[in-house]
Amino acid sequence: MQNDPELNGKYLGTITKDFVVVSDTLKEAGYQVKKRGFSEFPIFPIAKTEIPIGQKLIGKEDLATNWNYYITYIDEFVQRKLIEDEEAFKKAYKNPDEFCCLFVVEPDFTNFLFVPYPEDE
């Protein structure tokens, strides 16, 4: 699973700008999902509108971001048939301590995106 080239022009700039603001919160939320035994595969759906996937973690009005951030994990995606091949997804999934798995939801673009967390200083 490679990042889709279509992201570069339309979305990557606003996602990257937001990510600086929300990355610590997302990293901690992903850690809690794993620590509490919910899943080893946390997924953060993001959208500019309200979506029915996962639970809202950060609203765009909360931190003046361009995107709403939700949290869920692989099980919901399998149940909703958004992931058809669970084993292939697990193999492609990047280390959640180093990368955030975003699921970008837009009318003309819906795809997974792995964004590296900023290095701890």
Residue pairs with C-beta under 8 A, 6 or more apart in sequence:
1 89
1 92
1 93
1 112
1 114
3 113
3 114
4 109
4 111
4 113
6 109
6 111
7 15
7 104
7 109
7 111
7 113
10 106
10 109
11 104
11 106
11 109
14 66
14 67
15 46
15 66
15 67
15 102
15 104
15 113
15 115
16 115
17 66
18 65
18 66
18 67
19 100
19 115
20 118
21 63
21 65
22 58
22 63
22 65
22 69
23 100
23 115
23 117
23 118
25 57
25 58
25 69
26 44
26 57
26 69
26 71
26 100
27 100
27 117
29 42
29 44
29 57
29 71
30 42
30 44
30 71
30 96
30 100
31 97
33 39
33 42
33 71
33 73
34 40
34 42
34 96
38 73
39 73
39 74
39 75
40 96
41 73
41 74
41 89
41 90
41 93
41 96
41 101
42 71
42 72
42 73
42 96
42 101
43 54
43 71
43 72
43 73
43 74
43 76
43 77
43 101
43 102
43 103
43 112
44 54
44 57
44 69
44 70
44 71
44 72
44 100
44 101
44 102
44 103
45 51
45 53
45 54
45 69
45 70
45 72
45 102
45 103
45 105
46 67
46 68
46 69
46 70
46 102
46 103
46 104
46 105
47 67
47 68
47 70
47 104
47 105
47 106
48 60
48 66
48 67
48 68
48 106
49 68
50 56
50 68
51 68
51 70
51 105
53 70
53 72
53 76
53 80
53 82
53 103
53 105
54 70
54 71
54 72
54 76
55 70
55 71
55 72
56 68
56 69
56 70
57 69
57 70
57 71
58 65
58 68
58 69
59 68
60 66
60 67
60 68
74 83
74 86
74 89
74 90
77 83
77 89
77 103
78 86
82 103
83 89
93 101
94 101
94 114
97 117
98 116
98 117
99 114
99 115
99 116
99 117
100 114
100 115
100 116
100 117
101 112
101 113
101 114
102 112
102 113
102 114
102 115
103 110
103 111
103 112
103 113
104 110
104 111
104 112
104 113
